[in-house]
Amino acid sequence: MSTLDGLITAERVMVGLKAQCKREALAQIAEKAATEFGGDASQILDVLLEREKLGSTGIGNGVAIPHGKIPGIESMVGYVARLEQPVDFDALDNEPVDLIFALLAPDESDALHLKCLSKIARLLRDEETRQAMRGAKDTEALLAIILEETRSQAA
């Protein structure tokens, strides 16, 4: 079983997300998470923005992996957003971001949180995977690409 199994569901995949900036994209992800868990969207957004202040989670090639520990959630969850238009994310390569994989972890998680971040980064480093994600026609197709790639990584 992959570390990422169960982390992402169809409800956590957003295709064609409309955002004008990094903050707006993160706010929409926070809102989705808060709706799912009954949490406070502004608190989730604050955690993600605090992490961004430490250094951009824009890893390059149009990809960002914002993450943070969220009080009150019981297990790690992932949200994937493909933006309708790329936004400036202060990425390492100064390129705008159109693929966001947000990882939210419980307060007490450490090793698993880091292991998941590593697997996500490895998954999104692959040019073919990124292009397939960008070409996916809908939520189900994008989710299928992610799940297939994570399973082939684990094999």
C-alpha positions as a Markdown table, in Angstrom:
| # | Residue | x | y | z |
|---|---|---|---|---|
| 1 | Met | 0.0 | 0.0 | 0.0 |
| 2 | Ser | 1.3 | 3.5 | -0.9 |
| 3 | Thr | 1.7 | 6.1 | 1.8 |
| 4 | Leu | -0.6 | 8.3 | -0.3 |
| 5 | Asp | -3.5 | 5.8 | -0.5 |
| 6 | Gly | -6.6 | 7.4 | 1.1 |
| 7 | Leu | -4.9 | 10.8 | 1.3 |
| 8 | Ile | -6.7 | 12.1 | -1.8 |
| 9 | Thr | -10.3 | 11.4 | -2.7 |
| 10 | Ala | -12.3 | 12.8 | -5.6 |
| 11 | Glu | -13.8 | 15.3 | -3.2 |
| 12 | Arg | -10.3 | 16.7 | -2.6 |
| 13 | Val | -9.4 | 17.3 | -6.2 |
| 14 | Met | -10.2 | 20.6 | -7.8 |
| 15 | Val | -9.9 | 21.0 | -11.6 |
| 16 | Gly | -10.1 | 24.5 | -13.1 |
| 17 | Leu | -9.7 | 26.4 | -9.8 |
| 18 | Lys | -10.0 | 30.1 | -10.4 |
| 19 | Ala | -7.5 | 32.2 | -8.4 |
| 20 | Gln | -5.7 | 35.5 | -9.1 |
| 21 | Cys | -2.9 | 34.9 | -6.6 |
| 22 | Lys | -1.3 | 32.4 | -4.2 |
| 23 | Arg | -3.4 | 33.6 | -1.2 |
| 24 | Glu | -6.6 | 33.2 | -3.1 |
| 25 | Ala | -5.7 | 29.7 | -4.2 |
| 26 | Leu | -4.7 | 28.7 | -0.7 |
| 27 | Ala | -7.9 | 30.3 | 0.7 |
| 28 | Gln | -10.1 | 28.1 | -1.6 |
| 29 | Ile | -8.2 | 25.0 | -0.5 |
| 30 | Ala | -8.6 | 26.0 | 3.1 |
| 31 | Glu | -12.3 | 26.6 | 2.6 |
| 32 | Lys | -12.7 | 23.1 | 1.0 |
| 33 | Ala | -10.8 | 21.5 | 4.0 |
| 34 | Ala | -12.9 | 23.4 | 6.5 |
| 35 | Thr | -16.1 | 22.3 | 4.9 |
| 36 | Glu | -15.0 | 18.7 | 4.9 |
| 37 | Phe | -13.8 | 18.7 | 8.6 |
| 38 | Gly | -16.0 | 21.4 | 10.1 |
| 39 | Gly | -12.9 | 23.4 | 10.9 |
| 40 | Asp | -12.1 | 27.1 | 10.6 |
| 41 | Ala | -11.0 | 28.1 | 7.0 |
| 42 | Ser | -9.2 | 31.2 | 8.2 |
| 43 | Gln | -7.2 | 29.1 | 10.7 |
| 44 | Ile | -6.2 | 26.6 | 8.0 |
| 45 | Leu | -5.3 | 29.5 | 5.7 |
| 46 | Asp | -3.2 | 31.1 | 8.4 |
| 47 | Val | -1.2 | 27.9 | 8.9 |
| 48 | Leu | -0.5 | 27.6 | 5.2 |
| 49 | Leu | 0.5 | 31.2 | 4.9 |
| 50 | Glu | 2.8 | 31.0 | 7.9 |
| 51 | Arg | 4.6 | 28.1 | 6.2 |
| 52 | Glu | 4.9 | 30.2 | 3.1 |
| 53 | Lys | 6.7 | 32.9 | 5.1 |
| 54 | Leu | 9.4 | 30.4 | 6.0 |
| 55 | Gly | 10.1 | 29.9 | 2.2 |
| 56 | Ser | 7.9 | 29.3 | -0.8 |
| 57 | Thr | 6.5 | 25.8 | -1.2 |
| 58 | Gly | 6.6 | 26.4 | -5.0 |
| 59 | Ile | 9.1 | 23.7 | -5.9 |
| 60 | Gly | 9.4 | 24.6 | -9.6 |
| 61 | Asn | 8.0 | 23.4 | -12.9 |
| 62 | Gly | 4.6 | 25.0 | -12.1 |
| 63 | Val | 4.2 | 22.9 | -8.9 |
| 64 | Ala | 3.6 | 24.0 | -5.3 |
| 65 | Ile | 3.3 | 21.7 | -2.2 |
| 66 | Pro | 1.9 | 23.9 | 0.6 |
| 67 | His | 1.6 | 22.1 | 3.9 |
| 68 | Gly | 1.0 | 22.5 | 7.6 |
| 69 | Lys | -0.1 | 21.0 | 10.8 |
| 70 | Ile | -3.7 | 21.7 | 11.5 |
| 71 | Pro | -5.1 | 21.5 | 15.1 |
| 72 | Gly | -8.2 | 19.3 | 15.2 |
| 73 | Ile | -7.8 | 17.1 | 12.2 |
| 74 | Glu | -7.4 | 13.4 | 13.0 |
| 75 | Ser | -5.5 | 12.1 | 10.0 |
| 76 | Met | -3.4 | 13.5 | 7.2 |
| 77 | Val | -5.2 | 14.7 | 4.1 |
| 78 | Gly | -4.2 | 15.9 | 0.7 |
| 79 | Tyr | -5.9 | 18.4 | -1.7 |
| 80 | Val | -5.0 | 18.7 | -5.3 |
| 81 | Ala | -5.8 | 21.8 | -7.4 |
| 82 | Arg | -5.2 | 22.4 | -11.0 |
| 83 | Leu | -5.5 | 26.1 | -11.6 |
| 84 | Glu | -7.3 | 27.5 | -14.6 |
| 85 | Gln | -4.5 | 30.1 | -14.9 |
| 86 | Pro | -1.1 | 29.9 | -13.3 |
| 87 | Val | -0.4 | 32.3 | -10.4 |
| 88 | Asp | 2.8 | 33.7 | -9.0 |
| 89 | Phe | 3.8 | 31.5 | -6.0 |
| 90 | Asp | 7.4 | 32.9 | -5.4 |
| 91 | Ala | 8.5 | 29.5 | -6.7 |
| 92 | Leu | 12.2 | 28.5 | -6.6 |
| 93 | Asp | 12.4 | 28.8 | -10.4 |
| 94 | Asn | 10.4 | 32.0 | -10.5 |
| 95 | Glu | 7.8 | 30.3 | -12.7 |
| 96 | Pro | 4.1 | 30.6 | -12.0 |
| 97 | Val | 2.2 | 27.6 | -10.4 |
| 98 | Asp | -0.8 | 25.8 | -11.9 |
| 99 | Leu | -0.5 | 22.5 | -9.9 |
| 100 | Ile | -1.0 | 22.6 | -6.1 |
| 101 | Phe | -0.8 | 19.6 | -3.8 |
| 102 | Ala | -1.7 | 20.8 | -0.3 |
| 103 | Leu | -0.9 | 18.4 | 2.6 |
| 104 | Leu | -2.6 | 19.0 | 5.9 |
| 105 | Ala | -1.4 | 16.9 | 8.9 |
| 106 | Pro | -2.5 | 16.5 | 12.5 |
| 107 | Asp | -0.5 | 18.5 | 15.1 |
| 108 | Glu | 1.3 | 15.4 | 16.4 |
| 109 | Ser | 2.4 | 13.9 | 13.0 |
| 110 | Asp | 6.1 | 14.1 | 12.2 |
| 111 | Ala | 7.7 | 11.2 | 10.3 |
| 112 | Leu | 4.6 | 10.3 | 8.2 |
| 113 | His | 4.1 | 13.9 | 7.3 |
| 114 | Leu | 7.7 | 14.2 | 6.0 |
| 115 | Lys | 7.4 | 10.8 | 4.2 |
| 116 | Cys | 4.3 | 12.0 | 2.4 |
| 117 | Leu | 5.9 | 15.3 | 1.4 |
| 118 | Ser | 8.8 | 13.4 | 0.0 |
| 119 | Lys | 6.5 | 11.1 | -2.0 |
| 120 | Ile | 4.5 | 14.0 | -3.4 |
| 121 | Ala | 7.6 | 15.8 | -4.4 |
| 122 | Arg | 8.9 | 12.7 | -6.2 |
| 123 | Leu | 5.6 | 12.2 | -7.9 |
| 124 | Leu | 5.5 | 15.8 | -9.2 |
| 125 | Arg | 9.1 | 15.9 | -10.2 |
| 126 | Asp | 8.2 | 13.6 | -13.2 |
| 127 | Glu | 7.6 | 15.7 | -16.3 |
| 128 | Glu | 5.2 | 13.0 | -17.8 |
| 129 | Thr | 3.1 | 13.0 | -14.7 |
| 130 | Arg | 2.8 | 16.8 | -14.6 |
| 131 | Gln | 1.8 | 16.9 | -18.2 |
| 132 | Ala | -0.8 | 14.2 | -17.7 |
| 133 | Met | -2.2 | 16.1 | -14.7 |
| 134 | Arg | -2.4 | 19.2 | -16.8 |
| 135 | Gly | -4.2 | 17.4 | -19.6 |
| 136 | Ala | -6.7 | 15.6 | -17.4 |
| 137 | Lys | -10.2 | 16.5 | -18.5 |
| 138 | Asp | -11.9 | 16.2 | -15.2 |
| 139 | Thr | -11.6 | 15.4 | -11.5 |
| 140 | Glu | -11.8 | 11.6 | -11.9 |
| 141 | Ala | -9.1 | 11.6 | -14.6 |
| 142 | Leu | -6.8 | 13.7 | -12.5 |
| 143 | Leu | -7.3 | 11.5 | -9.5 |
| 144 | Ala | -6.7 | 8.4 | -11.6 |
| 145 | Ile | -3.4 | 9.8 | -12.8 |
| 146 | Ile | -2.2 | 10.5 | -9.2 |
| 147 | Leu | -3.3 | 7.2 | -7.8 |
| 148 | Glu | -1.8 | 5.2 | -10.7 |
| 149 | Glu | 1.5 | 7.1 | -10.4 |
| 150 | Thr | 1.7 | 6.7 | -6.7 |
| 151 | Arg | 1.0 | 2.9 | -7.0 |
| 152 | Ser | 3.7 | 2.5 | -9.6 |
| 153 | Gln | 6.2 | 4.4 | -7.4 |
| 154 | Ala | 5.4 | 2.0 | -4.6 |
| 155 | Ala | 5.9 | -1.1 | -6.7 |
